[in-house]
């Protein structure tokens, strides 16, 4: 028990006593157990922000975490155009992770009804968490979900983007494949017609021209939708140029024959290994605020009931975050502002960076 204790594998979580907070770390593709480098940094960052009230236990998700470079052996043509998504080591591994996480959350939720949960996933681990969130009611007791370099990231997702430099319109590799598969299936015509549609669709995505309703529909079919009730506690971090969570530029190069599937996967490694505690700082601050609020209440003998708003105060770690349970209509309204709003926010961000560069030159 505690931040200094060794985490236990998910299959042994029931051997631990219940706590104020359950921290579940999900390592990225090809990383070593228990957490891998990035999630170890998240764990250490939250431990440093822990106020010492209440209790915490740590669990690492035991799943394959297959290296994404195994996708180099897969046919992109089959991934995009087969009627049924072909089985691959990578996507099967992510599905296994999601299934085991769903089982863990349901079992521990029944066993420890007063316990709140912090989830942290990097890369494939973030993809597994995204899928698990879509299949459980954990949002009613979610103190925080940190999703770093998420392949299932997409515009309009029910997440807050407090950290990271990628545009709000970025789309992850898994989400892009899901979306392009759905688009290809709607084309009546030859394979050439399908390819032309996907090239245009990818260019449109790269240029921030997106149909969010169709995108959300594709994500729902693939169990990649974070529920609106999880929005206040979910934080997605994507760095610009990371093709794992910002994949449209890479896919544009592939479909226009400027690059290959294998080349883009090889290049992804260095651009993807950038999620340090400093990059994640704002999201760590927000999660720590919520986590400590839950632990304080539990330490006083008044645990926060499931689904109730978590009241937090501003402290040295950052601004207060709104409650765990915000009406789905509010989140839906924010999301429903649509692509025009997202494009506007991106343009303002780009303009701000350009102005900053001009001021530095002068």
C-alpha positions, 0 to 999 in steps of 0.5 A, spaced: 500 500 500 502 507 498 506 510 493 512 507 495 510 500 495 511 495 489 505 495 485 501 488 484 499 485 477 492 486 476 490 479 477 492 480 484 489 486 485 484 483 490 489 481 495 490 488 497 486 492 502 481 497 499 484 504 499 481 511 498 484 511 491 486 506 486 491 507 481 492 503 475 498 504 470 497 501 463 504 501 460 505 503 453 507 498 447 513 494 448 515 497 455 517 493 461 513 491 466 510 494 471 509 501 468 514 502 463 518 509 463 512 514 462 507 511 467 512 511 472 513 518 471 506 519 472 506 515 478 512 519 481 509 525 479 502 524 483 506 521 489 510 528 489 503 531 489 500 527 494 498 530 501 498 524 505 491 524 507 487 517 506 490 511 502 492 509 495 494 502 492 497 501 486 496 496 480 499 495 474 495 492 468 498 485 466 497 485 458 501 483 452 503 490 450 505 488 443 510 492 440 507 497 434 512 495 429 509 488 428 504 492 424 510 493 419 508 486 417 501 487 416 498 489 409 495 497 410 490 495 404 487 489 408 487 494 414 483 499 410 479 495 406 477 488 408 470 488 410 472 485 417 478 488 421 483 483 420 486 480 426 493 483 428 498 482 434 498 490 436 490 491 435 489 484 439 493 486 444 490 493 445 483 489 445 486 484 451 488 490 455 481 493 454 478 487 456 482 485 462 481 493 465 474 492 464 474 486 468 479 489 473 474 495 474 468 492 475 471 487 480 474 492 484 468 496 484 464 491 487 469 489 492 471 496 494 465 501 493 467 507 496 474 507 492 475 512 487 480 510 481 486 514 477 487 511 470 494 512 467 496 510 460 501 511 455 500 509 447 497 502 447 495 503 454 491 509 453 488 506 447 486 500 452 483 505 457 479 509 452 476 502 450 475 500 457 472 507 459 467 506 453 465 499 456 464 501 464 461 506 469 467 507 472 466 515 470 462 515 476 468 514 481 473 517 476 478 521 480 482 522 473 484 519 467 491 521 464 491 519 456 498 520 453 500 519 446 493 516 445 492 512 438 485 513 440 485 520 440 480 524 436 477 531 435 471 532 439 473 526 444 470 527 451 477 529 454 480 535 456 487 537 453 490 541 458 497 539 456 501 537 449 502 541 443 498 538 438 492 541 435 485 540 437 483 537 431 489 531 431 487 524 430 490 518 433 492 512 428 487 507 431 482 512 430 484 514 423 484 507 421 477 506 424 474 513 420 478 511 414 475 504 414 468 507 415 469 512 409 471 506 405 465 502 406 460 507 404 464 508 397 460 505 392 465 503 386 471 500 385 478 500 389 480 506 385 474 510 387 475 508 395 483 510 395 481 516 392 476 517 397 481 516 402 486 520 400 481 526 399 478 524 406 485 524 409 487 531 406 481 534 409 483 531 416 490 534 415 486 541 413 482 540 419 475 539 415 472 534 419 465 531 420 465 530 427 458 526 427 461 521 422 467 521 426 464 519 433 459 514 429 465 510 427 469 511 434 462 508 437 462 502 433 469 500 435 468 502 442 473 508 442 468 513 445 470 516 452 463 517 455 461 524 457 460 523 464 468 522 464 469 529 461 471 532 467 476 527 469 479 525 463 486 529 460 489 527 453 496 529 452 498 529 444 505 532 442 505 535 435 508 531 430 507 524 434 504 520 429 501 515 434 496 521 436 497 526 430 496 521 424 493 525 419 500 528 416 503 521 416 497 518 413 497 523 407 504 522 406 502 514 405 496 515 401 500 520 396 506 515 395 511 520 399 512 515 404 510 508 406 507 504 412 513 501 414 517 508 414 512 512 418 512 506 423 519 507 424 519 514 424 514 514 430 519 511 435 522 518 437 517 523 436 512 518 440 517 518 446 516 525 449 511 524 454 515 527 460 513 529 467 514 536 465 510 535 458 504 532 462 505 537 468 498 541 467 494 534 467 498 531 473 496 538 477 489 537 475 489 529 477 492 531 483 487 536 485 481 531 484 485 525 487 487 529 494 480 532 494 477 524 494 482 522 499 481 528 504 474 526 504 475 519 505 480 520 511 475 524 515 470 518 514 466 522 509 468 518 502 465 522 496 459 518 494 459 515 486 457 520 481 457 526 486 461 532 484 468 533 487 470 539 490 477 542 489 480 548 491 486 552 488 493 550 491 500 550 488 499 545 483 494 548 479 487 551 477 481 547 480 477 542 476 470 541 475 466 535 478 466 528 477 459 528 474 457 534 469 451 533 466 452 529 459 448 535 456 453 540 458 459 536 455 455 534 449 454 542 448 461 543 448 462 537 443 456 539 439 460 546 437 463 542 431 469 542 427 468 550 426 469 551 433 475 546 433 478 550 427 477 557 430 481 554 436 486 552 432 487 558 428 488 562 434 493 557 437 497 558 431 496 565 430 499 566 437 505 562 436 506 566 429 505 572 433 510 570 439 515 568 433 515 575 430 516 578 437 522 574 438 525 576 431 524 583 433 
